[in-house]
Amino acid sequence: MTDDLPIRAFAQEYADRVEIRFGNPIPVALVVDRNSINRLRWALQTGGAALGVVGDEWE
């Protein structure tokens, strides 16, 4: 994944989840249940911290 990769998030309220699409024209999708969103956020923050990502980049 690179900084110029299109990323779009779509809330699917009827299914209580979020679909995150990466790329064009045929995107790859990551589907995250409501109960798992904070777990995904934690994993990204932990990995980012290990790489030295700091400051308001996570806010």
PQR file of N, CA, C, O and H, with PARSE charges and radii, in Angstrom:
ATOM      1  N   MET A   1       0.852  -1.167   0.000 -0.4000 1.5000
ATOM      2  CA  MET A   1       0.000   0.000   0.000 -0.0000 2.0000
ATOM      3  C   MET A   1       0.897   1.229   0.000  0.5500 1.7000
ATOM      4  O   MET A   1       1.901   1.280   0.711 -0.5500 1.4000
ATOM      5  N   THR A   2       0.528   2.207  -0.798 -0.4000 1.5000
ATOM      6  CA  THR A   2       1.287   3.445  -0.886 -0.0000 2.0000
ATOM      7  C   THR A   2       0.367   4.628  -0.585  0.5500 1.7000
ATOM      8  O   THR A   2      -0.853   4.484  -0.508 -0.5500 1.4000
ATOM      9  H   THR A   2      -0.287   2.166  -1.375  0.4000 1.0000
ATOM     10  N   ASP A   3       0.980   5.793  -0.419 -0.4000 1.5000
ATOM     11  CA  ASP A   3       0.223   6.993  -0.062 -0.0000 2.0000
ATOM     12  C   ASP A   3      -0.756   7.418  -1.150  0.5500 1.7000
ATOM     13  O   ASP A   3      -1.750   8.080  -0.851 -0.5500 1.4000
ATOM     14  H   ASP A   3       1.971   5.910  -0.481  0.4000 1.0000
ATOM     15  N   ASP A   4      -0.502   7.056  -2.397 -0.4000 1.5000
ATOM     16  CA  ASP A   4      -1.391   7.483  -3.484 -0.0000 2.0000
ATOM     17  C   ASP A   4      -2.476   6.454  -3.821  0.5500 1.7000
ATOM     18  O   ASP A   4      -3.240   6.654  -4.766 -0.5500 1.4000
ATOM     19  H   ASP A   4       0.305   6.518  -2.640  0.4000 1.0000
ATOM     20  N   LEU A   5      -2.552   5.367  -3.067 -0.4000 1.5000
ATOM     21  CA  LEU A   5      -3.589   4.356  -3.293 -0.0000 2.0000
ATOM     22  C   LEU A   5      -4.945   4.897  -2.828  0.5500 1.7000
ATOM     23  O   LEU A   5      -5.069   5.315  -1.677 -0.5500 1.4000
ATOM     24  H   LEU A   5      -1.932   5.204  -2.299  0.4000 1.0000
ATOM     25  N   PRO A   6      -5.956   4.899  -3.689 -0.5600 1.5000
ATOM     26  CA  PRO A   6      -7.276   5.365  -3.267  0.2800 2.0000
ATOM     27  C   PRO A   6      -7.842   4.447  -2.162  0.5500 1.7000
ATOM     28  O   PRO A   6      -7.822   3.222  -2.282 -0.5500 1.4000
ATOM     29  N   ILE A   7      -8.335   5.065  -1.107 -0.4000 1.5000
ATOM     30  CA  ILE A   7      -8.961   4.330  -0.004 -0.0000 2.0000
ATOM     31  C   ILE A   7     -10.292   5.005   0.293  0.5500 1.7000
ATOM     32  O   ILE A   7     -10.360   6.218   0.493 -0.5500 1.4000
ATOM     33  H   ILE A   7      -8.351   6.061  -1.010  0.4000 1.0000
ATOM     34  N   ARG A   8     -11.347   4.198   0.317 -0.4000 1.5000
ATOM     35  CA  ARG A   8     -12.684   4.724   0.608 -0.0000 2.0000
ATOM     36  C   ARG A   8     -13.345   3.834   1.649  0.5500 1.7000
ATOM     37  O   ARG A   8     -13.192   2.613   1.621 -0.5500 1.4000
ATOM     38  H   ARG A   8     -11.292   3.213   0.155  0.4000 1.0000
ATOM     39  N   ALA A   9     -14.076   4.448   2.562 -0.4000 1.5000
ATOM     40  CA  ALA A   9     -14.787   3.691   3.592 -0.0000 2.0000
ATOM     41  C   ALA A   9     -16.285   3.902   3.411  0.5500 1.7000
ATOM     42  O   ALA A   9     -16.744   5.018   3.165 -0.5500 1.4000
ATOM     43  H   ALA A   9     -14.200   5.440   2.585  0.4000 1.0000
ATOM     44  N   PHE A  10     -17.034   2.822   3.536 -0.4000 1.5000
ATOM     45  CA  PHE A  10     -18.482   2.861   3.393 -0.0000 2.0000
ATOM     46  C   PHE A  10     -19.108   2.181   4.604  0.5500 1.7000
ATOM     47  O   PHE A  10     -18.910   0.987   4.829 -0.5500 1.4000
ATOM     48  H   PHE A  10     -16.661   1.916   3.736  0.4000 1.0000
ATOM     49  N   ALA A  11     -19.855   2.944   5.371 -0.4000 1.5000
ATOM     50  CA  ALA A  11     -20.575   2.360   6.505 -0.0000 2.0000
ATOM     51  C   ALA A  11     -21.761   1.562   5.980  0.5500 1.7000
ATOM     52  O   ALA A  11     -22.531   2.045   5.150 -0.5500 1.4000
ATOM     53  H   ALA A  11     -20.016   3.914   5.188  0.4000 1.0000
ATOM     54  N   GLN A  12     -21.895   0.358   6.465 -0.4000 1.5000
ATOM     55  CA  GLN A  12     -23.033  -0.494   6.112 -0.0000 2.0000
ATOM     56  C   GLN A  12     -23.867  -0.671   7.380  0.5500 1.7000
ATOM     57  O   GLN A  12     -23.765  -1.676   8.085 -0.5500 1.4000
ATOM     58  H   GLN A  12     -21.270  -0.035   7.139  0.4000 1.0000
ATOM     59  N   GLU A  13     -24.693   0.337   7.644 -0.4000 1.5000
ATOM     60  CA  GLU A  13     -25.463   0.354   8.885 -0.0000 2.0000
ATOM     61  C   GLU A  13     -26.341  -0.875   9.042  0.5500 1.7000
ATOM     62  O   GLU A  13     -26.499  -1.391  10.149 -0.5500 1.4000
ATOM     63  H   GLU A  13     -24.776   1.153   7.072  0.4000 1.0000
ATOM     64  N   TYR A  14     -26.908  -1.343   7.950 -0.4000 1.5000
ATOM     65  CA  TYR A  14     -27.808  -2.496   8.000 -0.0000 2.0000
ATOM     66  C   TYR A  14     -27.089  -3.764   8.461  0.5500 1.7000
ATOM     67  O   TYR A  14     -27.717  -4.676   8.998 -0.5500 1.4000
ATOM     68  H   TYR A  14     -26.780  -0.924   7.051  0.4000 1.0000
ATOM     69  N   ALA A  15     -25.766  -3.820   8.250 -0.4000 1.5000
ATOM     70  CA  ALA A  15     -24.985  -5.009   8.618 -0.0000 2.0000
ATOM     71  C   ALA A  15     -24.076  -4.747   9.813  0.5500 1.7000
ATOM     72  O   ALA A  15     -23.367  -5.645  10.265 -0.5500 1.4000
ATOM     73  H   ALA A  15     -25.256  -3.079   7.815  0.4000 1.0000
ATOM     74  N   ASP A  16     -24.096  -3.510  10.329 -0.4000 1.5000
ATOM     75  CA  ASP A  16     -23.290  -3.135  11.491 -0.0000 2.0000
ATOM     76  C   ASP A  16     -21.795  -3.332  11.232  0.5500 1.7000
ATOM     77  O   ASP A  16     -21.077  -3.899  12.056 -0.5500 1.4000
ATOM     78  H   ASP A  16     -24.672  -2.780   9.962  0.4000 1.0000
ATOM     79  N   ARG A  17     -21.345  -2.855  10.073 -0.4000 1.5000
ATOM     80  CA  ARG A  17     -19.944  -2.998   9.708 -0.0000 2.0000
ATOM     81  C   ARG A  17     -19.518  -1.878   8.765  0.5500 1.7000
ATOM     82  O   ARG A  17     -20.345  -1.102   8.286 -0.5500 1.4000
ATOM     83  H   ARG A  17     -21.928  -2.394   9.403  0.4000 1.0000
ATOM     84  N   VAL A  18     -18.223  -1.810   8.509 -0.4000 1.5000
ATOM     85  CA  VAL A  18     -17.647  -0.832   7.592 -0.0000 2.0000
ATOM     86  C   VAL A  18     -16.887  -1.599   6.517  0.5500 1.7000
ATOM     87  O   VAL A  18     -16.157  -2.544   6.815 -0.5500 1.4000
ATOM     88  H   VAL A  18     -17.552  -2.440   8.898  0.4000 1.0000
ATOM     89  N   GLU A  19     -17.062  -1.189   5.276 -0.4000 1.5000
ATOM     90  CA  GLU A  19     -16.291  -1.760   4.175 -0.0000 2.0000
ATOM     91  C   GLU A  19     -15.269  -0.723   3.749  0.5500 1.7000
ATOM     92  O   GLU A  19     -15.622   0.410   3.424 -0.5500 1.4000
ATOM     93  H   GLU A  19     -17.656  -0.422   5.033  0.4000 1.0000
ATOM     94  N   ILE A  20     -14.005  -1.113   3.750 -0.4000 1.5000
ATOM     95  CA  ILE A  20     -12.923  -0.231   3.341 -0.0000 2.0000
ATOM     96  C   ILE A  20     -12.402  -0.768   2.011  0.5500 1.7000
ATOM     97  O   ILE A  20     -11.958  -1.913   1.921 -0.5500 1.4000
ATOM     98  H   ILE A  20     -13.718  -2.034   4.014  0.4000 1.0000
ATOM     99  N   ARG A  21     -12.462   0.079   0.976 -0.4000 1.5000
ATOM    100  CA  ARG A  21     -12.045  -0.338  -0.365 -0.0000 2.0000
ATOM    101  C   ARG A  21     -10.708   0.311  -0.712  0.5500 1.7000
ATOM    102  O   ARG A  21     -10.504   1.508  -0.512 -0.5500 1.4000
ATOM    103  H   ARG A  21     -12.823   1.009   1.049  0.4000 1.0000
ATOM    104  N   PHE A  22      -9.806  -0.515  -1.237 -0.4000 1.5000
ATOM    105  CA  PHE A  22      -8.475  -0.071  -1.627 -0.0000 2.0000
ATOM    106  C   PHE A  22      -8.324  -0.235  -3.135  0.5500 1.7000
ATOM    107  O   PHE A  22      -8.515  -1.330  -3.664 -0.5500 1.4000
ATOM    108  H   PHE A  22      -9.971  -1.488  -1.400  0.4000 1.0000
ATOM    109  N   GLY A  23      -7.977   0.858  -3.836 -0.4000 1.5000
ATOM    110  CA  GLY A  23      -7.658   0.791  -5.249 -0.0000 2.0000
ATOM    111  C   GLY A  23      -8.819   1.024  -6.191  0.5500 1.7000
ATOM    112  O   GLY A  23      -9.980   1.109  -5.792 -0.5500 1.4000
ATOM    113  H   GLY A  23      -7.822   1.748  -3.407  0.4000 1.0000
ATOM    114  N   ASN A  24      -8.450   1.126  -7.474 -0.4000 1.5000
ATOM    115  CA  ASN A  24      -9.368   1.308  -8.594 -0.0000 2.0000
ATOM    116  C   ASN A  24      -8.870   0.448  -9.733  0.5500 1.7000
ATOM    117  O   ASN A  24      -7.691   0.097  -9.688 -0.5500 1.4000
ATOM    118  H   ASN A  24      -7.506   1.057  -7.798  0.4000 1.0000
ATOM    119  N   PRO A  25      -9.603   0.076 -10.719 -0.5600 1.5000
ATOM    120  CA  PRO A  25     -11.055   0.127 -10.812  0.2800 2.0000
ATOM    121  C   PRO A  25     -11.717  -1.078 -10.138  0.5500 1.7000
ATOM    122  O   PRO A  25     -12.922  -1.063  -9.889 -0.5500 1.4000
ATOM    123  N   ILE A  26     -10.944  -2.109  -9.847 -0.4000 1.5000
ATOM    124  CA  ILE A  26     -11.499  -3.271  -9.149 -0.0000 2.0000
ATOM    125  C   ILE A  26     -10.859  -3.304  -7.760  0.5500 1.7000
ATOM    126  O   ILE A  26      -9.776  -3.864  -7.591 -0.5500 1.4000
ATOM    127  H   ILE A  26      -9.965  -2.122 -10.049  0.4000 1.0000
ATOM    128  N   PRO A  27     -11.512  -2.715  -6.781 -0.5600 1.5000
ATOM    129  CA  PRO A  27     -10.888  -2.579  -5.468  0.2800 2.0000
ATOM    130  C   PRO A  27     -10.877  -3.883  -4.669  0.5500 1.7000
ATOM    131  O   PRO A  27     -11.693  -4.782  -4.875 -0.5500 1.4000
ATOM    132  N   VAL A  28      -9.935  -3.940  -3.771 -0.4000 1.5000
ATOM    133  CA  VAL A  28      -9.900  -4.993  -2.762 -0.0000 2.0000
ATOM    134  C   VAL A  28     -10.628  -4.427  -1.554  0.5500 1.7000
ATOM    135  O   VAL A  28     -10.443  -3.258  -1.214 -0.5500 1.4000
ATOM    136  H   VAL A  28      -9.272  -3.210  -3.604  0.4000 1.0000
ATOM    137  N   ALA A  29     -11.450  -5.232  -0.902 -0.4000 1.5000
ATOM    138  CA  ALA A  29     -12.246  -4.729   0.219 -0.0000 2.0000
ATOM    139  C   ALA A  29     -11.865  -5.422   1.519  0.5500 1.7000
ATOM    140  O   ALA A  29     -11.600  -6.624   1.555 -0.5500 1.4000
ATOM    141  H   ALA A  29     -11.600  -6.182  -1.178  0.4000 1.0000
ATOM    142  N   LEU A  30     -11.845  -4.632   2.578 -0.4000 1.5000
ATOM    143  CA  LEU A  30     -11.676  -5.135   3.941 -0.0000 2.0000
ATOM    144  C   LEU A  30     -12.979  -4.811   4.656  0.5500 1.7000
ATOM    145  O   LEU A  30     -13.375  -3.648   4.726 -0.5500 1.4000
ATOM    146  H   LEU A  30     -12.060  -3.656   2.549  0.4000 1.0000
ATOM    147  N   VAL A  31     -13.644  -5.818   5.182 -0.4000 1.5000
ATOM    148  CA  VAL A  31     -14.913  -5.617   5.878 -0.0000 2.0000
ATOM    149  C   VAL A  31     -14.659  -5.801   7.366  0.5500 1.7000
ATOM    150  O   VAL A  31     -14.144  -6.832   7.799 -0.5500 1.4000
ATOM    151  H   VAL A  31     -13.323  -6.763   5.125  0.4000 1.0000
ATOM    152  N   VAL A  32     -15.031  -4.778   8.152 -0.4000 1.5000
ATOM    153  CA  VAL A  32     -14.754  -4.779   9.587 -0.0000 2.0000
ATOM    154  C   VAL A  32     -16.064  -4.620  10.346  0.5500 1.7000
ATOM    155  O   VAL A  32     -16.787  -3.644  10.146 -0.5500 1.4000
ATOM    156  H   VAL A  32     -15.450  -3.941   7.800  0.4000 1.0000
ATOM    157  N   ASP A  33     -16.369  -5.575  11.215 -0.4000 1.5000
ATOM    158  CA  ASP A  33     -17.552  -5.483  12.072 -0.0000 2.0000
ATOM    159  C   ASP A  33     -17.382  -4.364  13.089  0.5500 1.7000
ATOM    160  O   ASP A  33     -16.261  -4.009  13.454 -0.5500 1.4000
ATOM    161  H   ASP A  33     -15.782  -6.368  11.378  0.4000 1.0000
ATOM    162  N   ARG A  34     -18.488  -3.818  13.538 -0.4000 1.5000
ATOM    163  CA  ARG A  34     -18.459  -2.737  14.524 -0.0000 2.0000
ATOM    164  C   ARG A  34     -17.609  -3.109  15.738  0.5500 1.7000
ATOM    165  O   ARG A  34     -16.828  -2.288  16.219 -0.5500 1.4000
ATOM    166  H   ARG A  34     -19.398  -4.106  13.241  0.4000 1.0000
ATOM    167  N   ASN A  35     -17.752  -4.321  16.232 -0.4000 1.5000
ATOM    168  CA  ASN A  35     -17.031  -4.738  17.435 -0.0000 2.0000
ATOM    169  C   ASN A  35     -15.533  -4.881  17.206  0.5500 1.7000
ATOM    170  O   ASN A  35     -14.772  -4.964  18.170 -0.5500 1.4000
ATOM    171  H   ASN A  35     -18.387  -4.988  15.842  0.4000 1.0000
ATOM    172  N   SER A  36     -15.096  -4.912  15.961 -0.4000 1.5000
ATOM    173  CA  SER A  36     -13.674  -5.100  15.652 -0.0000 2.0000
ATOM    174  C   SER A  36     -12.967  -3.819  15.233  0.5500 1.7000
ATOM    175  O   SER A  36     -11.752  -3.834  15.040 -0.5500 1.4000
ATOM    176  H   SER A  36     -15.715  -4.844  15.178  0.4000 1.0000
ATOM    177  N   ILE A  37     -13.682  -2.723  15.087 -0.4000 1.5000
ATOM    178  CA  ILE A  37     -13.070  -1.479  14.612 -0.0000 2.0000
ATOM    179  C   ILE A  37     -11.965  -1.009  15.548  0.5500 1.7000
ATOM    180  O   ILE A  37     -10.887  -0.636  15.085 -0.5500 1.4000
ATOM    181  H   ILE A  37     -14.670  -2.711  15.244  0.4000 1.0000
ATOM    182  N   ASN A  38     -12.208  -1.019  16.848 -0.4000 1.5000
ATOM    183  CA  ASN A  38     -11.170  -0.570  17.777 -0.0000 2.0000
ATOM    184  C   ASN A  38      -9.980  -1.515  17.792  0.5500 1.7000
ATOM    185  O   ASN A  38      -8.849  -1.078  18.005 -0.5500 1.4000
ATOM    186  H   ASN A  38     -13.084  -1.321  17.225  0.4000 1.0000
ATOM    187  N   ARG A  39     -10.213  -2.790  17.571 -0.4000 1.5000
ATOM    188  CA  ARG A  39      -9.103  -3.746  17.494 -0.0000 2.0000
ATOM    189  C   ARG A  39      -8.234  -3.460  16.271  0.5500 1.7000
ATOM    190  O   ARG A  39      -7.007  -3.521  16.359 -0.5500 1.4000
ATOM    191  H   ARG A  39     -11.132  -3.145  17.398  0.4000 1.0000
ATOM    192  N   LEU A  40      -8.852  -3.150  15.132 -0.4000 1.5000
ATOM    193  CA  LEU A  40      -8.109  -2.785  13.930 -0.0000 2.0000
ATOM    194  C   LEU A  40      -7.335  -1.490  14.172  0.5500 1.7000
ATOM    195  O   LEU A  40      -6.163  -1.392  13.810 -0.5500 1.4000
ATOM    196  H   LEU A  40      -9.848  -3.100  15.060  0.4000 1.0000
ATOM    197  N   ARG A  41      -7.982  -0.501  14.780 -0.4000 1.5000
ATOM    198  CA  ARG A  41      -7.321   0.769  15.094 -0.0000 2.0000
ATOM    199  C   ARG A  41      -6.105   0.527  15.980  0.5500 1.7000
ATOM    200  O   ARG A  41      -5.043   1.102  15.745 -0.5500 1.4000
ATOM    201  H   ARG A  41      -8.934  -0.580  15.075  0.4000 1.0000
ATOM    202  N   TRP A  42      -6.253  -0.329  17.008 -0.4000 1.5000
ATOM    203  CA  TRP A  42      -5.149  -0.633  17.907 -0.0000 2.0000
ATOM    204  C   TRP A  42      -3.985  -1.267  17.141  0.5500 1.7000
ATOM    205  O   TRP A  42      -2.829  -0.906  17.361 -0.5500 1.4000
ATOM    206  H   TRP A  42      -7.116  -0.797  17.200  0.4000 1.0000
ATOM    207  N   ALA A  43      -4.286  -2.210  16.243 -0.4000 1.5000
ATOM    208  CA  ALA A  43      -3.234  -2.873  15.473 -0.0000 2.0000
ATOM    209  C   ALA A  43      -2.480  -1.871  14.596  0.5500 1.7000
ATOM    210  O   ALA A  43      -1.255  -1.937  14.495 -0.5500 1.4000
ATOM    211  H   ALA A  43      -5.225  -2.504  16.064  0.4000 1.0000
ATOM    212  N   LEU A  44      -3.194  -0.956  13.971 -0.4000 1.5000
ATOM    213  CA  LEU A  44      -2.557   0.063  13.139 -0.0000 2.0000
ATOM    214  C   LEU A  44      -1.720   1.016  13.989  0.5500 1.7000
ATOM    215  O   LEU A  44      -0.612   1.381  13.598 -0.5500 1.4000
ATOM    216  H   LEU A  44      -4.189  -0.902  14.053  0.4000 1.0000
ATOM    217  N   GLN A  45      -2.238   1.420  15.145 -0.4000 1.5000
ATOM    218  CA  GLN A  45      -1.483   2.303  16.028 -0.0000 2.0000
ATOM    219  C   GLN A  45      -0.226   1.628  16.551  0.5500 1.7000
ATOM    220  O   GLN A  45       0.837   2.247  16.609 -0.5500 1.4000
ATOM    221  H   GLN A  45      -3.139   1.123  15.463  0.4000 1.0000
ATOM    222  N   THR A  46      -0.342   0.364  16.931 -0.4000 1.5000
ATOM    223  CA  THR A  46       0.803  -0.376  17.442 -0.0000 2.0000
ATOM    224  C   THR A  46       1.876  -0.527  16.363  0.5500 1.7000
ATOM    225  O   THR A  46       3.059  -0.303  16.617 -0.5500 1.4000
ATOM    226  H   THR A  46      -1.205  -0.139  16.885  0.4000 1.0000
ATOM    227  N   GLY A  47       1.455  -0.907  15.166 -0.4000 1.5000
ATOM    228  CA  GLY A  47       2.406  -1.027  14.059 -0.0000 2.0000
ATOM    229  C   GLY A  47       3.024   0.303  13.686  0.5500 1.7000
ATOM    230  O   GLY A  47       4.222   0.387  13.412 -0.5500 1.4000
ATOM    231  H   GLY A  47       0.494  -1.089  14.960  0.4000 1.0000
ATOM    232  N   GLY A  48       2.205   1.344  13.676 -0.4000 1.5000
ATOM    233  CA  GLY A  48       2.711   2.677  13.359 -0.0000 2.0000
ATOM    234  C   GLY A  48       3.712   3.162  14.389  0.5500 1.7000
ATOM    235  O   GLY A  48       4.735   3.748  14.034 -0.5500 1.4000
ATOM    236  H   GLY A  48       1.232   1.276  13.899  0.4000 1.0000
ATOM    237  N   ALA A  49       3.427   2.924  15.659 -0.4000 1.5000
ATOM    238  CA  ALA A  49       4.353   3.320  16.728 -0.0000 2.0000
ATOM    239  C   ALA A  49       5.685   2.586  16.580  0.5500 1.7000
ATOM    240  O   ALA A  49       6.743   3.171  16.816 -0.5500 1.4000
ATOM    241  H   ALA A  49       2.596   2.448  15.947  0.4000 1.0000
ATOM    242  N   ALA A  50       5.643   1.311  16.193 -0.4000 1.5000
ATOM    243  CA  ALA A  50       6.878   0.544  15.996 -0.0000 2.0000
ATOM    244  C   ALA A  50       7.704   1.119  14.843  0.5500 1.7000
ATOM    245  O   ALA A  50       8.926   0.969  14.814 -0.5500 1.4000
ATOM    246  H   ALA A  50       4.784   0.836  16.002  0.4000 1.0000
ATOM    247  N   LEU A  51       7.034   1.775  13.897 -0.4000 1.5000
ATOM    248  CA  LEU A  51       7.729   2.407  12.772 -0.0000 2.0000
ATOM    249  C   LEU A  51       8.106   3.854  13.051  0.5500 1.7000
ATOM    250  O   LEU A  51       8.743   4.505  12.224 -0.5500 1.4000
ATOM    251  H   LEU A  51       6.042   1.896  13.921  0.4000 1.0000
ATOM    252  N   GLY A  52       7.711   4.355  14.219 -0.4000 1.5000
ATOM    253  CA  GLY A  52       8.049   5.726  14.577 -0.0000 2.0000
ATOM    254  C   GLY A  52       7.021   6.757  14.176  0.5500 1.7000
ATOM    255  O   GLY A  52       7.318   7.951  14.191 -0.5500 1.4000
ATOM    256  H   GLY A  52       7.193   3.826  14.891  0.4000 1.0000
ATOM    257  N   VAL A  53       5.824   6.337  13.819 -0.4000 1.5000
ATOM    258  CA  VAL A  53       4.755   7.284  13.491 -0.0000 2.0000
ATOM    259  C   VAL A  53       4.270   7.894  14.804  0.5500 1.7000
ATOM    260  O   VAL A  53       3.849   7.179  15.714 -0.5500 1.4000
ATOM    261  H   VAL A  53       5.583   5.367  13.806  0.4000 1.0000
ATOM    262  N   VAL A  54       4.332   9.225  14.893 -0.4000 1.5000
ATOM    263  CA  VAL A  54       3.970   9.903  16.136 -0.0000 2.0000
ATOM    264  C   VAL A  54       3.113  11.125  15.843  0.5500 1.7000
ATOM    265  O   VAL A  54       2.900  11.497  14.690 -0.5500 1.4000
ATOM    266  H   VAL A  54       4.673   9.807  14.155  0.4000 1.0000
ATOM    267  N   GLY A  55       2.629  11.735  16.911 -0.4000 1.5000
ATOM    268  CA  GLY A  55       1.897  12.984  16.787 -0.0000 2.0000
ATOM    269  C   GLY A  55       0.457  12.816  16.395  0.5500 1.7000
ATOM    270  O   GLY A  55      -0.175  11.805  16.703 -0.5500 1.4000
ATOM    271  H   GLY A  55       2.802  11.432  17.848  0.4000 1.0000
ATOM    272  N   ASP A  56      -0.061  13.822  15.708 -0.4000 1.5000
ATOM    273  CA  ASP A  56      -1.481  13.850  15.378 -0.0000 2.0000
ATOM    274  C   ASP A  56      -1.833  12.992  14.175  0.5500 1.7000
ATOM    275  O   ASP A  56      -2.973  13.030  13.711 -0.5500 1.4000
ATOM    276  H   ASP A  56       0.453  14.643  15.458  0.4000 1.0000
ATOM    277  N   GLU A  57      -0.896  12.227  13.661 -0.4000 1.5000
ATOM    278  CA  GLU A  57      -1.207  11.353  12.522 -0.0000 2.0000
ATOM    279  C   GLU A  57      -2.258  10.322  12.873  0.5500 1.7000
ATOM    280  O   GLU A  57      -2.899   9.771  11.978 -0.5500 1.4000
ATOM    281  H   GLU A  57       0.029  12.195  14.037  0.4000 1.0000
ATOM    282  N   TRP A  58      -2.455  10.043  14.177 -0.4000 1.5000
ATOM    283  CA  TRP A  58      -3.426   9.042  14.600 -0.0000 2.0000
ATOM    284  C   TRP A  58      -4.722   9.681  15.077  0.5500 1.7000
ATOM    285  O   TRP A  58      -5.667   8.975  15.430 -0.5500 1.4000
ATOM    286  H   TRP A  58      -1.934  10.491  14.904  0.4000 1.0000
ATOM    287  N   GLU A  59      -4.774  10.985  15.092 -0.4000 1.5000
ATOM    288  CA  GLU A  59      -5.978  11.638  15.604 -0.0000 2.0000
ATOM    289  C   GLU A  59      -6.927  11.997  14.501  0.5500 1.7000
ATOM    290  O   GLU A  59      -7.993  12.555  14.761 -0.5500 1.4000
ATOM    291  H   GLU A  59      -4.006  11.558  14.805  0.4000 1.0000
TER
END
